Amino acid sequence: MSAPRLDIDGLLADPAIRIVVCCGAGGVGKTTTAAALGLRAAEIHGRRTVVLTIDPARRLAQSMGLTELDNTPRQVKGIDVERSGGELHAMMLDMKRTFDEVVEQHTSPKRAAEIFANPFYQAMSSTFAGTQEYMAMEKLGQLRAGEEWDLIVVDTPPSRSALDFLDAPARLSRFLDGRMLRLLLAPARSGGRSMFSLVTASFGLFSRAVQKILGAQLLTDLSGFVAALDSMFGGFRQRADQTYQILQDPQTAFLLVAAPERDAIREAAYFAERLVAERMPLGGLVLNRMHTTEPGGLTAEASEAAAERLDETGDNPVTADVLRIHAALLRQAEREAAVAAGFTESFPSVPAASVAAQPADVHDVDGLRTIGALLALS
């Protein structure tokens, strides 16, 4: 069963599509695909486009000819937008800087200074698991709310991490509504009584054990951090929920990116199941690095038989080697098609596009342009 064709140009040209989210396992060409889509949207379809990568790898900057990427969109120069009137910008999520921006925007300068000086905030904003995914939601929400961009292309981390991207709002809500957090907030809401007297009253021996394990200073830092952010918590939850709703809206299209390998296809199927369950718009599947041959040529069996006959006569050894290479390529293409069919059989209505394997890695704008054209033609 063959999948319906994914109309990449139709997707990129549609003014109703404002966000394209590229997801997939690591090492399948996801970052290259996101950059190629952004470039084609700007050059061919005249859209003011920004590509946001959450993956800290530097491949996106290198392929676009930029020395570095940071939390501010940087315009990509030297692309052909004279006729289309589009623009292309790129940026990489800076988790801590985004958290700082949220604090600065939603609290007073004095309270922001208190938060920035808190050791617990300094650790959480830089290293805590889940902070990156939540800040990615914040940054996406900021980009979308500004109405500056016709199209936002998001390059996510490998798919299981990208699931954290989807889970961030719900996980934040569970954190904010948790019993421990309410107890830590109690001192700030009780007129300044000692945190430890309140926690001890609530937890008894358990609270003293927690204090002994974590240390009094850490609990003090945590209490101060929670108290300082208390007035912002409702805003965190509200913005996260709004961004989640944007991801469920038809203005968003999720593209699964995979290579014709069992693990990558399994990851794509896992992610597709999650998107369907969450009622998020699954735009299609992009299969990278596919090997193909012209139809109607020699079969693998015929090529191998011909090579054996040449070996027996000792004639044309180079031709025999070419026939064996042709047979190996045919068998590889058959294996890849069979692996990809595993996804198609499970999701027969999901459109797909494929990109032929390239002789070298993509490392510049010309290479991205080639990938975009192949996606559009597939």
SERO-4910 file (N, C-alpha, C, O; in steps of 0.05 Angstrom, whole numbers):
BEGIN
 pado doro    nc1    nc2    nc3   cac1   cac2   cac3    cc1    cc2    cc3    oc1    oc2    oc3
  Met    A     17    -24      0      0      0      0     18     25      0     36     27     17
  Ser    A     13     43    -19     29     67    -20     14     90     -6    -10     92     -7
  Ala    A     30    107      7     18    130     21     10    152      2     22    154    -20
  Pro    A    -10    168      9    -16    192     -8      8    210     -9     25    210      9
  Arg    A     10    226    -30     33    244    -34     30    268    -15      9    280    -13
  Leu    A     52    274     -2     53    298     15     60    323     -2     81    324    -14
  Asp    A     41    341     -4     45    365    -21     60    386     -4     48    403     10
  Ile    A     86    386     -6    103    404     10     98    433      2     95    450     20
  Asp    A     97    439    -24     93    466    -32     65    476    -24     62    500    -17
  Gly    A     45    459    -26     19    467    -17     18    474     12      5    493     21
  Leu    A     33    458     28     34    463     57     48    489     63     39    506     79
  Leu    A     71    494     50     87    518     56     74    543     46     78    565     57
  Ala    A     58    541     24     46    565     12     20    572     26     10    594     22
  Asp    A      8    554     41    -18    558     53    -16    579     75     -3    575     95
  Pro    A    -29    603     72    -27    623     93    -40    615    119    -35    627    140
  Ala    A    -57    595    118    -70    586    143    -51    570    160    -56    566    184
  Ile    A    -30    559    148    -10    544    164     11    564    174     25    576    158
  Arg    A     12    567    200     31    586    213     54    573    227     74    586    232
  Ile    A     51    547    233     72    533    248     76    505    236     57    491    232
  Val    A    101    498    231    108    471    223    128    460    243    149    472    248
  Val    A    121    438    255    138    425    276    150    400    265    135    381    258
  Cys    A    176    398    263    190    375    253    199    358    276    213    367    294
  Cys    A    191    332    276    197    314    298    209    289    287    204    282    264
  Gly    A    225    275    303    237    250    294    260    241    311    269    256    329
  Ala    A    269    217    306    291    206    321    317    221    314    318    236    294
  Gly    A    338    218    330    363    231    324    376    219    299    374    195    294
  Gly    A    390    236    285    406    227    262    391    221    237    402    206    220
  Val    A    366    231    234    351    224    210    349    248    191    335    247    171
  Gly    A    363    270    197    362    293    179    340    313    186    331    328    169
  Lys    A    331    313    211    309    330    219    316    360    218    301    376    208
  Thr    A    340    366    228    348    394    227    351    404    199    343    426    192
  Thr    A    363    388    181    366    395    153    339    398    140    335    417    125
  Thr    A    320    381    146    293    383    135    279    409    144    268    423    127
  Ala    A    281    415    169    269    440    179    281    465    165    267    483    157
  Ala    A    308    465    163    321    488    149    313    489    120    309    511    110
  Ala    A    311    466    107    304    466     78    275    476     75    269    490     55
  Leu    A    257    468     92    230    478     91    228    508     95    214    522     80
  Gly    A    243    518    115    243    547    120    254    562     96    243    583     88
  Leu    A    276    552     84    287    565     61    268    566     37    265    586     24
  Arg    A    255    543     32    236    542      9    212    560     14    202    573     -4
  Ala    A    202    561     39    180    578     45    186    608     40    170    623     30
  Ala    A    211    616     46    219    643     41    225    649     12    215    669      1
  Glu    A    241    632     -1    250    637    -28    227    633    -49    224    649    -67
  Ile    A    212    612    -47    192    605    -67    165    616    -61    151    625    -79
  His    A    158    617    -36    130    625    -29    128    652    -15    106    660     -7
  Gly    A    151    666    -13    150    693     -4    141    697     25    129    718     32
  Arg    A    145    678     42    136    680     70    159    690     88    182    682     84
  Arg    A    151    706    107    170    715    127    173    693    148    154    689    164
  Thr    A    195    679    147    198    653    161    220    654    182    240    667    178
  Val    A    215    641    205    236    637    225    238    608    231    218    594    235
  Val    A    263    597    232    267    570    239    278    570    268    299    582    273
  Leu    A    264    556    286    272    554    314    282    526    319    267    507    317
  Thr    A    307    523    327    317    497    335    319    495    365    328    514    379
  Ile    A    310    473    376    312    467    404    336    449    409    346    446    432
  Asp    A    346    437    388    369    419    390    394    437    391    398    453    374
  Pro    A    411    433    412    434    451    415    457    446    395    477    460    395
  Ala    A    454    427    376    475    422    356    477    447    338    457    462    335
  Arg    A    500    451    326    505    475    311    500    472    281    507    489    265
  Arg    A    488    449    273    485    444    244    468    465    230    474    472    207
  Leu    A    448    475    244    430    494    231    445    520    224    443    530    202
  Ala    A    460    530    243    476    554    238    495    550    215    498    567    197
  Gln    A    509    528    215    529    522    195    517    520    167    528    531    148
  Ser    A    495    507    165    482    503    139    471    529    128    468    532    103
  Met    A    465    548    145    454    574    136    475    595    134    469    619    129
  Gly    A    500    588    137    522    607    135    524    627    157    535    649    154
  Leu    A    513    620    181    515    637    204    536    627    223    540    603    226
  Thr    A    551    646    235    572    638    253    561    627    279    574    609    291
  Glu    A    538    635    287    526    625    312    496    632    312    486    649    297
  Leu    A    481    618    329    453    623    333    449    628    363    463    616    380
  Asp    A    430    645    370    423    650    398    393    654    400    378    646    382
  Asn    A    385    666    422    356    668    428    342    690    412    317    693    415
  Thr    A    356    704    395    344    725    379    345    716    349    367    707    340
  Pro    A    324    719    334    324    711    306    345    727    291    347    751    293
  Arg    A    362    712    275    382    725    258    375    720    229    368    698    221
  Gln    A    376    742    213    368    739    185    390    724    170    414    729    173
  Val    A    381    706    152    399    691    135    403    707    110    384    713     95
  Lys    A    427    715    104    434    731     81    441    713     57    446    689     60
  Gly    A    441    726     34    450    712     10    431    692     -2    439    675    -18
  Ile    A    405    693      5    386    675     -7    370    691    -28    369    715    -28
  Asp    A    357    676    -45    343    688    -68    314    695    -62    296    678    -66
  Val    A    310    718    -51    282    726    -44    274    752    -58    254    765    -51
  Glu    A    289    759    -79    284    784    -93    256    784   -106    242    803   -106
  Arg    A    250    761   -118    224    759   -132    201    752   -112    179    763   -115
  Ser    A    206    736    -93    185    727    -75    178    747    -53    156    749    -44
  Gly    A    199    762    -45    194    782    -23    195    770      4    188    783     24
  Gly    A    202    744      7    203    731     33    228    738     49    246    752     39
  Glu    A    229    728     73    253    731     90    257    705    105    238    691    111
  Leu    A    282    699    112    288    676    128    305    684    151    326    697    148
  His    A    296    676    175    311    681    200    315    654    214    299    635    210
  Ala    A    335    652    231    340    628    246    348    635    274    359    656    279
  Met    A    342    617    293    349    621    321    351    595    335    340    575    326
  Met    A    365    594    358    368    570    374    359    577    402    367    598    413
  Leu    A    342    560    414    331    566    440    353    567    461    370    549    463
  Asp    A    354    590    475    371    592    499    353    590    523    338    608    530
  Met    A    354    567    536    335    560    557    335    581    579    314    591    587
  Lys    A    359    587    590    361    606    612    352    634    604    338    647    619
  Arg    A    361    643    580    354    670    572    324    672    568    312    693    575
  Thr    A    311    651    558    282    652    555    268    654    582    249    669    585
  Phe    A    278    638    602    266    639    629    270    667    640    251    678    652
  Asp    A    294    679    636    299    706    646    279    726    634    268    743    647
  Glu    A    274    723    608    256    741    594    228    739    605    214    759    608
  Val    A    219    714    611    192    711    622    190    725    649    170    738    655
  Val    A    211    721    666    211    734    692    210    764    689    194    778    703
  Glu    A    226    775    671    227    804    668    201    816    657    193    838    665
  Gln    A    188    800    640    163    810    628    139    809    647    120    824    645
  His    A    140    791    667    116    786    683    119    791    713    104    781    729
  Thr    A    140    807    720    142    815    748    157    841    749    167    851    729
  Ser    A    159    853    772    172    879    776    202    876    775    212    854    780
  Pro    A    217    897    769    246    896    768    258    886    795    277    871    796
  Lys    A    246    896    817    256    887    844    252    857    848    271    843    857
  Arg    A    228    847    842    223    819    845    240    802    826    249    781    833
  Ala    A    244    812    802    260    798    782    289    795    792    301    774    789
  Ala    A    299    816    805    326    815    815    328    795    838    348    780    840
  Glu    A    308    793    855    307    773    876    307    744    864    321    727    874
  Ile    A    292    740    843    290    714    830    317    706    818    326    684    821
  Phe    A    329    725    803    354    720    789    376    713    809    394    697    803
  Ala    A    375    725    833    396    720    854    392    694    869    410    685    883
  Asn    A    369    682    866    363    658    882    378    634    870    375    628    846
  Pro    A    393    619    886    409    596    876    392    575    864    400    562    845
  Phe    A    367    571    875    350    550    863    342    558    835    341    541    817
  Tyr    A    335    583    831    328    592    804    352    589    785    348    580    762
  Gln    A    375    596    794    399    594    777    403    565    768    411    561    745
  Ala    A    398    546    785    401    518    778    378    509    760    382    496    739
  Met    A    353    516    767    330    507    752    330    518    724    323    504    705
  Ser    A    337    544    721    336    557    695    357    547    675    356    553    652
  Ser    A    377    532    686    399    523    669    400    493    665    409    484    643
  Thr    A    392    478    685    398    449    683    375    431    690    377    407    684
  Phe    A    354    440    701    333    421    710    319    408    687    313    421    667
  Ala    A    314    382    689    300    367    668    272    379    665    258    384    684
  Gly    A    264    383    640    238    393    634    237    423    629    219    433    616
  Thr    A    257    437    640    257    466    636    260    474    607    247    492    597
  Gln    A    278    459    593    282    465    565    256    463    549    250    480    533
  Glu    A    241    441    553    217    437    538    196    458    545    182    468    527
  Tyr    A    194    465    571    174    486    577    182    513    565    165    527    555
  Met    A    208    520    566    217    545    555    214    545    524    210    566    512
  Ala    A    216    522    512    210    520    483    181    527    478    175    541    458
  Met    A    163    518    495    135    526    492    132    556    496    117    569    481
  Glu    A    146    567    515    144    596    520    154    611    495    142    631    486
  Lys    A    177    603    484    188    617    461    170    614    437    166    634    422
  Leu    A    159    591    432    141    587    410    117    605    414    107    618    395
  Gly    A    106    607    438     84    624    444     91    653    439     74    668    428
  Gln    A    115    662    446    123    689    441    125    695    411    115    716    402
  Leu    A    137    677    396    139    681    367    112    683    354    107    699    336
  Arg    A     94    665    362     67    665    350     51    689    358     36    700    341
  Ala    A     53    698    383     37    720    392     45    746    379     28    764    377
  Gly    A     70    749    371     79    774    360     69    781    332     71    803    324
  Glu    A     58    761    318     47    765    291     68    775    271     61    786    250
  Glu    A     93    772    278    114    782    261    120    762    238    131    770    217
  Trp    A    114    737    243    123    716    225     99    703    210     78    698    222
  Asp    A    103    699    184     83    684    169     84    655    175     64    641    176
  Leu    A    109    645    180    112    616    185    135    612    205    156    624    203
  Ile    A    129    595    225    149    587    245    155    557    241    136    541    242
  Val    A    180    550    235    188    522    232    204    514    257    224    526    263
  Val    A    194    494    271    206    485    296    221    459    291    210    439    282
  Asp    A    247    459    298    263    434    297    267    424    325    281    437    341
  Thr    A    254    402    332    254    392    359    277    373    364    290    364    346
  Pro    A    282    366    390    301    345    396    291    318    387    268    317    377
  Pro    A    307    297    390    297    270    382    271    264    395    264    274    417
  Ser    A    255    247    382    226    245    387    218    240    416    198    253    425
  Arg    A    232    223    431    223    219    459    226    245    475    209    250    492
  Ser    A    246    260    469    249    287    481    228    306    471    218    323    486
  Ala    A    221    303    446    200    321    435    173    315    448    156    333    449
  Leu    A    169    290    457    145    285    472    144    301    497    123    310    506
  Asp    A    168    306    509    169    324    532    160    352    525    148    366    541
  Phe    A    166    360    501    157    386    490    126    387    491    115    408    498
  Leu    A    113    366    484     84    365    484     73    363    513     52    374    519
  Asp    A     88    350    530     79    346    558     84    369    576     74    370    599
  Ala    A    100    389    567    108    410    585     85    424    600     87    428    624
  Pro    A     64    432    586     42    447    600     30    430    622     25    439    645
  Ala    A     24    404    616     11    387    636     30    382    660     21    382    683
  Arg    A     55    378    654     75    373    675     78    397    693     80    395    717
  Leu    A     77    421    681     79    446    696     55    448    715     58    456    738
  Ser    A     31    443    704      7    445    720      8    426    744      0    433    766
  Arg    A     18    401    739     20    382    762     40    393    783     35    390    807
  Phe    A     62    405    773     81    416    792     68    439    809     72    440    833
  Leu    A     54    457    795     43    480    809     21    472    828     16    486    848
  Asp    A      7    450    822    -15    442    839     -7    421    860    -24    411    874
  Gly    A     19    415    861     28    394    879     27    402    908     28    425    915
  Arg    A     24    381    925     21    386    954     46    399    966     45    417    982
  Met    A     70    388    957     95    399    968     98    429    962    106    445    978
  Leu    A     90    436    937     93    464    929     75    482    946     83    504    954
  Arg    A     51    473    951     32    489    967     43    492    996     40    514   1008
  Leu    A     56    472   1006     68    474   1033     92    494   1033     96    509   1052
  Leu    A    107    493   1011    130    512   1009    120    540   1006    134    559   1014
  Leu    A     97    544    994     86    571    991     73    581   1017     70    605   1020
  Ala    A     67    563   1035     53    571   1059     66    593   1075     53    611   1084
  Pro    A     93    592   1079    106    613   1094    101    641   1082     96    660   1097
  Ala    A    104    643   1056    101    669   1043     72    679   1046     67    703   1045
  Arg    A     53    660   1048     25    669   1049     15    671   1077     -9    677   1082
  Ser    A     33    668   1097     24    668   1125     36    691   1141     37    690   1165
  Gly    A     46    711   1127     56    734   1141     84    731   1150     93    746   1167
  Gly    A     99    713   1138    128    711   1143    136    693   1165    159    694   1173
  Arg    A    119    676   1175    127    657   1196    148    638   1185    150    634   1160
  Ser    A    163    626   1202    185    609   1194    175    586   1176    155    573   1182
  Met    A    189    582   1154    182    560   1137    183    534   1152    165    517   1149
  Phe    A    204    530   1168    207    504   1180    186    498   1201    179    475   1204
  Ser    A    176    519   1215    155    513   1234    130    505   1220    115    487   1230
  Leu    A    124    517   1197    100    509   1182    103    482   1170     85    465   1171
  Val    A    126    477   1157    130    451   1145    130    429   1166    119    407   1162
  Thr    A    143    435   1189    144    415   1210    116    409   1221    110    386   1227
  Ala    A    100    430   1223     73    426   1233     57    408   1214     40    393   1223
  Ser    A     63    410   1188     48    395   1169     59    367   1165     43    348   1162
  Phe    A     85    364   1167     97    338   1161    110    324   1184    115    300   1182
  Gly    A    114    338   1206    126    325   1230    153    313   1224    171    327   1214
  Leu    A    156    288   1230    182    275   1227    191    275   1198    215    277   1192
  Phe    A    172    272   1179    179    272   1151    193    297   1143    213    296   1128
  Ser    A    184    320   1152    196    345   1144    224    348   1154    242    358   1140
  Arg    A    229    338   1179    256    339   1190    275    321   1174    298    327   1170
  Ala    A    264    299   1165    280    281   1148    287    294   1122    310    292   1113
  Val    A    268    307   1109    273    321   1084    294    343   1088    313    346   1072
  Gln    A    292    358   1110    311    379   1116    339    367   1120    359    378   1111
  Lys    A    340    344   1133    366    331   1138    379    322   1112    403    325   1109
  Ile    A    363    311   1094    373    300   1069    381    322   1050    403    322   1038
  Leu    A    363    342   1046    368    363   1026    384    386   1037    398    400   1022
  Gly    A    382    390   1063    397    412   1075    379    436   1079    361    442   1063
  Ala    A    383    450   1101    366    473   1108    369    496   1087    349    509   1080
  Gln    A    393    500   1077    397    522   1058    382    517   1032    370    536   1021
  Leu    A    383    492   1022    369    486    997    339    490   1001    326    501    983
  Leu    A    328    481   1023    299    485   1028    293    515   1031    272    524   1021
  Thr    A    311    530   1043    306    559   1045    307    572   1017    290    589   1011
  Asp    A    326    564   1000    328    575    973    303    567    957    292    584    942
  Leu    A    294    542    960    270    533    946    246    548    955    229    556    938
  Ser    A    243    552    981    220    567    991    220    596    980    199    606    972
  Gly    A    244    608    980    246    636    970    239    637    941    226    656    931
  Phe    A    249    617    926    243    616    897    214    614    892    202    628    875
  Val    A    201    595    905    172    591    901    156    615    909    137    623    895
  Ala    A    164    628    932    149    652    940    152    674    920    133    689    915
  Ala    A    176    677    909    181    699    890    166    695    865    157    714    852
  Leu    A    162    669    856    148    664    832    118    660    835    103    656    816
  Asp    A    109    662    860     81    656    866     62    672    848     43    660    838
  Ser    A     67    697    846     49    714    830     49    708    800     31    716    786
  Met    A     70    694    791     73    688    763     62    661    755     59    655    732
  Phe    A     56    644    775     49    616    768     24    614    751     24    598    732
  Gly    A      4    630    757    -20    629    740    -14    636    712    -25    624    693
  Gly    A      4    655    707     11    663    680     27    641    666     23    637    642
  Phe    A     44    627    680     59    605    669     39    584    658     41    576    635
  Arg    A     20    577    675      1    556    667    -16    565    644    -21    550    625
  Gln    A    -25    590    645    -43    600    624    -29    601    597    -40    593    577
  Arg    A     -5    611    597     10    613    571     16    585    560     15    581    536
  Ala    A     24    567    578     30    540    569      5    527    557      6    514    536
  Asp    A    -18    531    570    -43    519    559    -50    532    532    -60    519    514
  Gln    A    -46    558    530    -51    572    504    -34    561    482    -44    556    460
  Thr    A     -8    557    488     10    547    467      2    518    460      3    510    436
  Tyr    A     -6    502    479    -15    475    474    -39    475    455    -41    459    437
  Gln    A    -57    494    460    -81    496    443    -73    504    414    -85    496    395
  Ile    A    -52    521    412    -42    529    386    -32    504    371    -36    501    347
  Leu    A    -18    486    386     -7    462    373    -30    443    364    -25    427    346
  Gln    A    -53    445    376    -76    429    368    -92    442    346   -109    429    334
  Asp    A    -86    467    340   -102    482    320    -94    475    292    -70    468    287
  Pro    A   -112    477    273   -105    471    245    -83    490    233    -73    484    212
  Gln    A    -77    512    247    -55    529    237    -28    516    241     -8    525    230
  Thr    A    -27    493    255     -2    479    260     -2    453    244    -22    440    241
  Ala    A     22    445    233     25    420    220     50    406    231     72    417    231
  Phe    A     46    382    241     69    366    251     79    348    227     63    334    215
  Leu    A    105    350    222    117    332    202    135    313    217    154    321    231
  Leu    A    131    287    213    149    267    223    171    262    204    167    258    180
  Val    A    196    263    213    219    259    197    232    233    205    237    228    228
  Ala    A    238    216    185    250    190    191    268    181    168    267    192    146
  Ala    A    286    163    175    302    150    155    291    122    152    277    112    169
  Pro    A    297    108    129    286     81    125    300     60    142    312     41    131
  Glu    A    299     64    168    311     45    187    290     38    208    273     54    214
  Arg    A    292     13    218    270      3    235    266     21    260    244     27    267
  Asp    A    288     28    273    285     44    297    273     71    291    256     81    306
  Ala    A    281     84    269    271    111    262    241    109    255    226    127    263
  Ile    A    234     88    240    205     85    233    189     79    258    166     88    260
  Arg    A    200     63    276    185     57    301    181     82    317    160     86    329
  Glu    A    202     99    319    199    125    333    177    142    320    161    154    334
  Ala    A    177    143    293    157    159    279    129    149    285    111    165    289
  Ala    A    126    123    285     99    111    291     91    117    319     68    123    325
  Tyr    A    110    115    338    104    122    366     95    150    369     75    156    383
  Phe    A    108    169    355    101    197    356     74    201    343     57    217    353
  Ala    A     69    188    320     43    191    306     20    183    324     -1    196    325
  Glu    A     24    161    338      3    151    357     -3    172    378    -26    177    385
  Arg    A     18    185    388     14    206    408     -1    230    397    -19    241    410
  Leu    A      7    238    373     -6    261    361    -36    256    356    -53    273    360
  Val    A    -42    232    347    -70    225    342    -85    226    368   -107    236    370
  Ala    A    -73    214    389    -86    213    415    -91    241    426   -111    246    440
  Glu    A    -73    260    421    -75    287    431    -90    306    412    -92    330    418
  Arg    A   -100    295    391   -116    310    371    -99    333    359   -108    356    357
  Met    A    -74    327    353    -56    347    341    -53    341    311    -52    318    303
  Pro    A    -52    362    295    -53    358    266    -27    346    254     -7    359    254
  Leu    A    -29    321    246     -6    307    234     -6    312    204    -23    302    189
  Gly    A     13    329    196     14    337    168     25    316    149     16    315    126
  Gly    A     44    300    158     55    280    140     81    269    149     91    276    171
  Leu    A     92    251    133    117    237    139    138    245    118    132    244     94
  Val    A    162    252    126    184    257    108    204    235    112    215    231    134
  Leu    A    210    220     90    229    198     91    255    208     78    256    213     54
  Asn    A    275    210     93    301    219     84    319    196     76    316    173     86
  Arg    A    338    201     58    360    182     51    349    156     39    359    135     46
  Met    A    329    159     22    318    135      9    335    129    -16    344    147    -30
  His    A    339    103    -21    353     94    -45    332     84    -65    314     69    -58
  Thr    A    335     93    -89    316     85   -110    332     77   -136    355     84   -139
  Thr    A    318     63   -153    329     57   -179    308     62   -201    284     63   -194
  Glu    A    316     65   -225    297     69   -247    281     44   -251    292     22   -252
  Pro    A    255     46   -255    238     23   -260    244     11   -288    253     24   -306
  Gly    A    239    -15   -290    242    -29   -316    270    -38   -322    274    -48   -344
  Gly    A    289    -35   -304    316    -43   -310    321    -72   -302    302    -87   -297
  Leu    A    346    -80   -301    353   -107   -293    344   -112   -264    348    -95   -247
  Thr    A    334   -136   -258    328   -143   -231    354   -150   -217    375   -154   -229
  Ala    A    352   -153   -190    376   -160   -175    385   -188   -182    409   -193   -185
  Glu    A    366   -206   -186    373   -234   -193    387   -235   -221    407   -249   -224
  Ala    A    376   -220   -240    388   -220   -267    416   -208   -266    433   -217   -281
  Ser    A    419   -187   -251    446   -174   -249    466   -193   -237    489   -195   -247
  Glu    A    459   -207   -216    477   -226   -203    484   -249   -221    507   -258   -222
  Ala    A    464   -259   -236    469   -281   -255    488   -272   -277    506   -287   -285
  Ala    A    484   -248   -287    501   -238   -308    530   -235   -298    549   -241   -313
  Ala    A    532   -225   -274    559   -222   -262    573   -249   -259    597   -251   -264
  Glu    A    559   -269   -251    571   -296   -249    580   -307   -275    601   -319   -277
  Arg    A    564   -302   -297    572   -312   -323    598   -298   -333    615   -310   -345
  Leu    A    600   -272   -327    624   -258   -334    648   -268   -319    670   -269   -329
  Asp    A    644   -275   -293    665   -286   -277    675   -312   -289    700   -317   -289
  Glu    A    657   -328   -299    665   -355   -310    682   -352   -335    700   -367   -340
  Thr    A    676   -332   -351    691   -328   -376    716   -311   -372    734   -311   -388
  Gly    A    716   -297   -349    739   -279   -344    738   -254   -359    757   -238   -359
  Asp    A    716   -249   -373    714   -224   -389    702   -201   -373    685   -206   -355
  Asn    A    710   -177   -378    698   -153   -368    693   -153   -337    670   -152   -328
  Pro    A    714   -156   -321    711   -156   -292    698   -131   -281    684   -131   -261
  Val    A    704   -108   -294    692    -83   -285    662    -84   -288    647    -75   -271
  Thr    A    653    -94   -311    624    -97   -316    611   -115   -295    589   -109   -285
  Ala    A    625   -136   -287    614   -154   -267    611   -140   -240    592   -144   -226
  Asp    A    631   -124   -233    629   -108   -208    606    -89   -209    592    -85   -189
  Val    A    602    -76   -232    580    -57   -234    553    -71   -231    535    -60   -218
  Leu    A    551    -95   -243    526   -110   -240    521   -117   -211    498   -117   -202
  Arg    A    541   -124   -196    538   -131   -168    529   -107   -152    513   -108   -134
  Ile    A    542    -84   -158    534    -59   -144    505    -53   -150    490    -45   -132
  His    A    496    -56   -175    468    -51   -182    450    -70   -167    429    -61   -157
  Ala    A    457    -95   -165    441   -114   -150    439   -107   -121    417   -108   -109
  Ala    A    461    -99   -109    461    -91    -80    443    -66    -76    429    -64    -56
  Leu    A    444    -47    -95    428    -23    -92    398    -30    -94    382    -19    -79
  Leu    A    391    -48   -113    364    -57   -115    354    -70    -89    331    -64    -80
  Arg    A    370    -87    -78    362   -100    -53    359    -81    -30    342    -83    -13
  Gln    A    377    -61    -29    375    -41     -8    350    -25    -11    336    -19      9
  Ala    A    343    -17    -36    319     -2    -41    294    -18    -33    275     -7    -22
  Glu    A    295    -44    -38    272    -62    -30    269    -63      0    247    -62     11
  Arg    A    292    -66     14    291    -67     43    280    -41     55    264    -42     73
  Glu    A    290    -18     44    281      7     55    251     11     50    237     22     67
  Ala    A    241      3     26    213      6     20    196    -12     39    175     -4     48
  Ala    A    206    -35     46    192    -53     64    191    -42     92    171    -43    106
  Val    A    213    -30    101    214    -17    128    195      6    129    179      9    148
  Ala    A    195     23    108    177     47    108    148     38    107    131     52    117
  Ala    A    143     16     94    115      6     92    104     -1    120     79     -1    123
  Gly    A    121     -6    139    111    -11    166     96     12    177     76      9    192
  Phe    A    105     37    171     91     61    180     65     64    164     44     70    175
  Thr    A     67     61    137     44     66    119     21     47    126     -2     55    125
  Glu    A     28     22    132      7      3    138     -8     11    164    -32      6    166
  Ser    A      6     23    183     -7     31    208    -22     58    205    -42     62    219
  Phe    A    -12     75    187    -24    101    183    -28    106    153    -14    123    142
  Pro    A    -46     92    141    -49     93    112    -58    120    101    -54    126     78
  Ser    A    -70    137    118    -80    163    108    -60    185    111    -65    208    102
  Val    A    -37    180    124    -17    201    128     -1    204    102     12    185     94
  Pro    A     -1    228     90     15    232     66     44    231     71     54    237     93
  Ala    A     60    224     51     89    220     54    104    233     31     94    234      8
  Ala    A    128    242     37    146    252     16    173    239     22    179    232     45
  Ser    A    190    236      2    216    223      6    238    239     -8    233    253    -27
  Val    A    261    236      3    285    250     -8    306    229    -13    313    213      5
  Ala    A    316    228    -37    337    209    -44    362    214    -28    369    236    -22
  Ala    A    377    192    -22    402    194     -8    421    212    -24    424    208    -49
  Gln    A    434    230    -11    453    249    -24    481    239    -22    488    225     -3
  Pro    A    498    246    -42    526    236    -41    543    248    -19    564    237    -12
  Ala    A    534    270     -7    549    283     15    529    297     34    507    302     26
  Asp    A    539    302     58    522    316     78    516    344     68    532    357     54
  Val    A    492    354     76    485    381     69    498    400     89    495    397    113
  His    A    512    420     79    527    438     97    525    467     88    539    484     99
  Asp    A    508    474     69    505    502     60    478    506     48    461    488     46
  Val    A    473    531     41    446    539     31    440    525      5    417    517      1
  Asp    A    459    521    -13    454    507    -38    444    479    -32    426    469    -45
  Gly    A    457    465    -13    448    439     -5    419    439      6    404    421     -1
  Leu    A    413    458     22    386    461     33    366    465     10    344    455     11
  Arg    A    374    482     -9    356    487    -32    350    462    -47    328    457    -56
  Thr    A    370    445    -51    367    420    -65    348    402    -50    330    389    -62
  Ile    A    351    400    -23    333    383     -7    304    393     -9    286    377    -12
  Gly    A    301    419     -8    274    430    -10    261    424    -37    237    417    -38
  Ala    A    276    425    -58    266    419    -85    258    389    -87    238    382    -98
  Leu    A    275    372    -76    269    343    -77    244    337    -61    228    320    -69
  Leu    A    240    350    -38    216    346    -23    191    355    -38    171    341    -38
  Ala    A    193    377    -52    171    387    -67    164    369    -91    140    368    -99
  Leu    A    184    356   -102    179    339   -126    171    311   -120    161    296   -137
  Ser    A    175    302    -95    171    274    -88    141    266    -89    134    243    -84
***
